[in-house]
């Protein structure tokens, strides 16, 4: 890693760099974490070993991996593990929250927010879903608002929501909050305890395999909000192996009552990916990622391009350059085309040289 980005190569920074080098060796200039993060070596090894054991008829205890993942995610979120449910998708958990809302409830969302968060809300045709510009979402909360649903960081362009303002406005009007942290987990320090529900997939910035998602619920497990484990199966029982047949007589006394039957191989990798993020430290990851993003913004200015304003974000979106994704791909640079914008996302395995290579190709 380049010392000018995150400080001199000594002490903690040197450890950060060495740990990243041990875990990642991308074959491309990979700047697409906002789509999918790279798997660290430790997660890949764990999944291979688990698959080999299962093939040999000697499966490992992958349910222990689910619990280790839950605990690690809880630590990253700053909440007790008893408030974290383990599942597979944002849409499932957004749908769970949507199902708890009373008929006719007003729901406030940001215009153009990610579909997995907002579409389950729109799917209930008896709700009044209202979309407003992200910058106006806090001021748009009113006395009729029952739920505010917003992503912490916008997938399309990296804009960061003013979650403190959203929290305060929601509390002032007695509304609940649902935050999708998929694009901020791992690099933006969390504030999960400030909101009613926080949901996220883990295959982006916390570098887990697909099939891993988490829901953080309130201390009362959402009872006051009417949250019900509609899709709960045997895994949601207080004693899962005694809950395999018939009605689950005793739901888990924790957020595990909202667990989906887990994708075990994915969670076997996830526990190691989440451990890596803990070792690196979210503050150090943020400093590294945002310094690279700022370097790219400065370079864009010298080329005469102006990105979507998103100060402090690890995601940079450039209007009018999305059509160059294919060209960049041929040059070995992985980025995204989102609504005509070129989206680059900078994470732990990226370096100043990656930024400069992207700028060089764009200048050519």
Steps between C-alpha positions, in 0.01 A plus 500: 500500500614858437621688808388840368138383513468393860819595677859375531576131484559441866305369792127443447508607134770248419295227671195608299695479174656165580169347600335618179784361287464165674129478426463648148673461165254629237579431136330821386483861613187427699302813584154345526445418867168685492383208285690211660794491735797269453520193720801494731725196481401379846131485403576315178708239686229449761231448237716256303574302815132493598398383152764229502387379843137488387597306188684251717200447725666678790328840503631759741278688744403786270227615736782610727616716209157666488525590868857625462388715206206635697726594790759663275235702319352607832839628615545693176151647545547584867201296621454174692489183291151437638376784278643361175312266266684306231348461155574530131360822353396858566173448314389223738557713806357816344192291418484384860496859622248596230266225617500646851364839390133591549275545198520853361834578666717767340851383415771747403785392271775666298439532127697243306604299806595136450209279396563225753431752775202687356319257269363281782344818638347593164373143464246567772244702308327603821800707613563862403863492385644841429839555337689827546853618411758356738602846617141577606410175670541624859301819442227299326416288804158605625235411756351236268833326434513153655831379353805662341696255282834614355842366407790638702697538176330512162595211274468700178737784582650470849311787662493467879169550676484737797389221729524711815246742353279211389516347847412827672213579262356150532514513879338843505200366305484153657604324179712187482815467291631234263858553380672295229870497587610277211718773347653624824571193712872450538619853420257744662480477880156368589227646716262205496374576850354830375239332278215255532608264225830474314539253216792420273640245262858405582648417160619852431714698745529233772623256234275203573367246246157560353216354704583689821287787634420635844211681668549699819179536702416698817554363847135394518557294181257721312197404707387861544525544123294187434791311343406136450725212382281429199754283326636337815576130476680255719809723517295769674414279796661545839607135468535452123557125501184458707306724259529298181143369482167670530452838655803667658371514854771726642654771287857602572526752783719716278509640148577146386122461478533695173776277361458336164629145468862597437710450187761317704795503261459876458501553875807281532681754285326797661639444849854534362418803284340680792796413721729662245301824505521498879877451485546782250269733693212694347664838570821395324302358207305824468816711500655281233193478278401864510856619437502299177158636405621856562807433284269391219281808540806725478615319189159531341508875553829521312334314212203736499248255646274571797373205706169488683558693825555239772758636744650243730377205295705203382281490187554745215246531219580699184214615276535434131783246523303180557535409132872449557450200731553249220817675384632505855416132539712419194783689666462282811324762712175392666243777563122533460266686268207630705239707312764636266741580781836335545514370858831419665518361853825496698576245769779341701661310211529814286806725477595843369635322194150364430358851512768634269451218251128575480573869445759422234255288300227761535742764373598293197 
